[in-house]
């Protein structure tokens, strides 16, 4: 089946050629540096799913594929369009840039809070009340502990960590309607772990950690209000969460941090290490999708007023550049680089990121979903998520 439906046979032929070309190119890149046989393992329902390939010539296009490619090269300009430049500029603004010498990450310097044992969510009482710049006056009034003049603070119990254009928004919206999730004002895509905590313009003088805590003020307020209604020592089951599709893969600021060796081509410390230090028991949900479909959806979302033909041209250029990268560096090094032009091909190298996260977290703390399965059987997949999060079963 082609990746995108088309009313014409010509369109279907083009789409199928594109899907085959990109999938084969990605698998060939991986196989070159893993050995004669590259295998990608994902454990789902206790079973091992293998995707394997053997080395083949890179330029082994079919005749039909070669004709399509040659025709498109003559038809279209391969330069970056104005829309693509806008998309790149927008992405650059969200991407941290090292403007100073590398410094130790403040997260690793922190002593994690002493979380309350009778709360399912990682929460604690803070003695020194912050100013209203850090938290609203209404939140202060509701979350203040009457006996000790303390305020309840909370960090996320779980996070949806990726991937972009893999259905994370739909999943997040469904989970926010569950009664075990505190508050309905949780914001998606804070991107704090990967971007905002490094961006001085965004922080505007605010302490990065306090900036992050703001996302959970309303949830903490809700949990504190429930706490006041029950007897002391009661177990509190409501939780707060966050969902940023960049958390699982984006480590573009790794050279800004002194615990990494900037002279190397790849990081020693990735986002997972910092999350583990602060939230050792957090639960992580990641949704994968067919890499070719994800790449196309990602491109069409960030680059407006473009076309499939333009995507085809740009994708082939990026595949060629990626292959040049892995000829000089490791696949992991190339996966952690930023790829411009709207073609974020590195995001689809799922197993590189998954391997790094599994080196840091216990396998039981990470739930892997496939978008194709999620759409095909929504109810069973939501039940799987509820069970993983230890939520009460709930009909949506």
N, C-alpha and C positions, 0 to 999 in steps of 0.2 A: 504494500500500500504506500502511495506517495506521502511525503510529509505534509503537504498542503493540498487540499482538494482544488480542482480546477475544472471548469466546464468543457475544456478542450483537451483533446489528446496531446496536442503540442505542449500545453501547460503541464500535464501529468508527466510527459516524457522529460521535460526540463526539471521538474521537482524531484523525480526519482533519481535522475543523474546527479543532482546536487546532493541529495541525501547519501547516496552511495559514495560519492567522491569525498565528502567530509568525514564520514564514518571510517572509511578505509584509511584516509590520511592520518586521522588521529590514532588509529590502532597501529599503523606502521611506525609512527613516531615513538609510541610506547614500546613496541616490540624491539626496536633498534637498540634500546638501552637497557632492556631487561634480559635480553638473550634471544635465542632462536625462537622461544615461545613465550609470549607475554600473557599472563593470566590475571584477571581482575576478580577478586573474591568479594562477595557481599553475602553476609549471613542473614537470611530472612526465614522466619518460622523454623529455625533450627536446621535449615538446609543451606548448602553452599551453592551459590550461583556463579558459574565460571563463564567468562567471556574471553576467548582465546583467539590468537592469530599467529601466523608465521610470516617471516619477512618476505616481502614481494617488492618488485621494482616500483619506485614511487610514480614513475610516469606511465604506468600501465593503464592509460585511459581506454575506454571502449571507443570505437569509431564514432558512435552517436555522441558520446560525451565530448570527444575532441571537436566535432563539428559545432556543437553548441558553444563550447568555450571559444573557439576561433571567431565565431560569428559575434559573440558578445564583446570580445576584445575590440573588434572593428567598430562595433556599434556605439560603445560607451566610452567615456573618458574614465581613466582610472585614478584621477586626482580626487582629493577629498572635497566633497561638496560643502556648501555653506551650512547646510543642516547638520552634517557630520561634525564640522568645526564647532558649531554651537553645542552639540552633544558632548564633544571632547572637553570644551571649556567648562561646561557644567560639571562634568565628572572631575576635572582637575580641581575645582573649588572644593569638592568634598574629600579630596585625597590629601592626606597629610604630607607636608614637605619639610624636610629637615632644614631649618634656617640657622641652627646653632650646632655646636659640637654635641655628639651623642651624650646623653645623660642617663643615669639609672632610672628605670621605670618606678614611678611613685607607688604603684600597686604592690610591687615586691618589697617595698620598704614599710608597708603598712602591717600592723598586727590585726588580723581579722577580728571582727567583733565577736563577743561572747554571745552566741545566739541562744534565745530562750528555749528551754527544753520542752515546754508545753505548747509550743507553736510548731505547726507543720512547716510553715514558711520561715526562712531565716530572718528573724526580727530581733531587735534589742531595744532597750530603753537608753536614751541619750540624756545625760545629766545637764549639760550646758545647752540651754535653749538657743537655737539660731535666730538671727534677725529675720524680719519678714522678707528680706531679699532672697532667702533660701527656701522659705516655706510660707504659705499664705496664713493670714491671721485666723481664718476659719479653721484651718487644719491644726493650728496651735491650740485653739480652744477645745477642739474635740479630742485630739490625741494626747493632751496633757494628762499625766497621771496625777490625780488630786493629792495623793499622799506624799509624793516625792517630787512633784513639779518636774517630771521628766516627759520626754516625748518618744513615741514609738517610731522607730525607723525600721524599714524593711528593704531587703534586696530580693531579686527574683528567685523563686523556687524552681522555675524551669525557664528555658528559652528555646525559641524556634530559631536556629542558627543559620539556616540556608535551605535551598539555594535560590538565587534570583530567578524569577519566572518559572517557579516550580509549584505554584499553588499555596505558598506560605500565607498569603493574605486571606484566602478563603478559610484555611485551617485556623488562623488566628481569630478571625471574626466568629467562627463557630465556637471556639473555646471560650471567648470572652462572654458568651451567653450562659456558660455553665455556672451554677450557683456556688461551686467551690472556688471560683475565681473572684477575688475581692475587687469590686468596683468595675464599672463599665466604661471608664475613661482612660484605659490603658492605651498608650500610643504605640503604633507600629513603626518600625524603622528608626529607632534612636541612633543607631550606628555609633554608639559611644565607645565600645571596646576597640573598634578598628579605625575610627576617624575623629570624632568630635573631641575626645580627651586630649588629642594632640594639636587641636586647632585653636590658637589663641584668639582669633577673631570671633569664633563661636562662643568660647568661654567668657570673653569680655571681662577678665579679671576674676572670675569665679573659680573657686577650688574645683578641679575636675571631678573629684569624688562627690562633692556636694551637688554638683551639676547632675551627676548620674542619679543621685538619690531623689531628685525632684520628680523623676518619672514615676516614682512609686509612692509619692505623698498621698494621693487619693486612696490608693489601695491600703496603705498603712492607716489612714484615717478610718476606713471602713472596718478594718480588723480591730482597731482600738475601740470603735463604737460598739462592736459585738462583744469585746472583752468586758466592757462596763456592764453588760446585761447578764453575765453569768457569774457563778461562784469562783472564788480564787482557786487557781490550780487546774481549772478546766482546760482540756486540750482544745486548741483552736486549729481547725482544719482548713480555713480559708487561706489562699495563697495569692501572690502577685507574680507576674511574668513579663517577659519582653520578647519581641521578635524583630531581629535585624538580619536580613538575608545576606549580609556581608560577613557576619561573625565567623562562619565556618572556613572561609577561604581567603579573605582580604587581610594581608599582613604587610601592606605597602609601607608602613612606618617602621619596619624592623631595623633599618639602619640608623634610625634616630635614637635607639636605645643602646646604652653602653654594654649591656649584658650580651649583646650580639657583636660579632666581629665584623665591622663594616667593610673590611678588606675581602671578606669571603663573598661568594656568589649566592649564598642562601642562608637563611636564619637558623640559629640554634634554638632561640626562644620564639614561639608563635603565640597567638592569642590564647590558645588553650591553656598554656602555662600560667598566664596571669589570672584567668578565670578560676583555675584550679586553686591558686593560692588564696583567693578571696572567698570562693564558693566551692569547697571541696566535694560537696554532696549534690551539686546542682544536676538536674536532669536536662538532657539536650535532645531536641528533636531536629532532624534534618530530612528534607524531602529532595529526592533526586528525580531526574527526568531524562528521557532520551537526550543525549548531549547535542545532537544536531537540531532537534526541535527547540531545545532550550536556547541555543545560540541564535537561531533565527528570531524567536520571540523576543529575546533580549535586544537584538539589533533593531527590530521594528519598533520597540517601545522607546528606546533612547534616541533613535535617529528618525525624526519625523519627515514626512514628504519624500520618502525614498522609494525604492522598488526592489523587487526580488532580484532583478538583474544586477543592480548595484550591490546588493548583498553578496551575490554569487562572485562578483569580481573581487570585492574586499575580502571575502572569506578565503578565497584561493591565495591572495597575497599574504594574508596572515598565516595560513597553513605553511606556506613556503618559508616565511620568517621564523615561525616556530620550529620548523625542521632545522633551519640554520642554527637556532639557539641550542637545540639538543645535540647538535654536532660538536658544540664547543663546551657546553655545560651539562649538568645533570638535568633530568626531567623535572626533579623537584625545584631546582633553581629556576627553570623557565616557568614553572607553574606559579611561582611566587613573584614573578615580574608583572608589571602593568602593561597590558596590550591595548594600544590606542586604535583610533579609527572606528570605534563603535563595535569592533569584533573582539569581544572578551572571551577568546577561545580557551584561555587557561582555566576558567571557572568549571569547564566540563571535565577536567582531569580529576574527577572525584576521589579516586583511590589515593592520590598523594595526600590530600587533606585528611581523609578518613584515617589513613595510617598514622599521621601525626597526632590526631586527637586520641586514637586508641593507645598511643604511647603514654598519654597523660591521664586519661580517664578509664575507669572500669567499663568494660563492654556493656554491662547492665545499665549504665547511666546514659547510654546513647540509643535512641530509637530511630531506625532508618525506615522511611516510607518511600514508595515510588508513586509519582503523580498518576501514572497510568492505572495502578491498582486503586489509588484513592478515588479516582473518578468512576471506576468500574464498580466498586463496592464501597460506597461512602459509609454506610452504617457500620460495617465490620471494622473498617479502618478507624473510625472514631472510637469504637469500643476498645480497639487496641491501644489508642492514645490514652483513653480514660484509665485503662488498666495500668499502663506504664506510669502515669502520673498519680496513681492511687486515688483517682477521683471516684465519687459515687456514680453509678450508671445513671444516665440522664437521657431522656428522649428529646431531641431537638426538632 
